[in-house]
Structures are given as C-alpha cells and as structure tokens.
C-alpha cells in the first residue's frame, strides 16, 4: 500500500497554459476565422441539412429532458 506521504504534492504538476507568441496567435485566429467562414458557407449552401440537424438536436434534447 502506498502512503500519502510518499506520493508528494501535485504543486509542480499543475496545469498551465503556455503563452503563444504573437505570430502563432495571429495564425491561430486566422485559421479559426477561416473555419467559421467555411461552416457558414456550408450552412448557406445546404439550408435543408442545417434545418434537419437543428431538428435532430431538438429531438435529442427533448428525449434527454423527458427520459
């Protein structure tokens, strides 16, 4: 059996978010904007698909609430 005193603390293992350099951050923002734009174009080109996806989500939500 392992004793808690042998485990130590997690102080040195805490999650930290790495700081991104400005160029990487700019590229990331640009990529996210392009992805959002592509998603918007897809939804404009296929409105029936978007409606059916929303309907499926609504049905699934109602089933979770009711069940």
Residue, then its C-alpha position, 0 to 999 in steps of 0.5 A: x500500500x502506498x502512503x500519502x506521504x510518499x506520493x508528494x504534492x501535485x504543486x509542480x504538476x499543475x496545469x498551465x497554459x503556455x503563452x503563444x507568441x504573437x505570430x502563432x496567435x495571429x495564425x491561430x485566429x486566422x485559421x479559426x476565422x477561416x473555419x467559421x467562414x467555411x461552416x457558414x458557407x456550408x450552412x448557406x449552401x445546404x439550408x435543408x441539412x442545417x434545418x434537419x440537424x437543428x431538428x435532430x438536436x431538438x429531438x435529442x434534447x427533448x428525449x434527454x429532458x423527458x427520459 
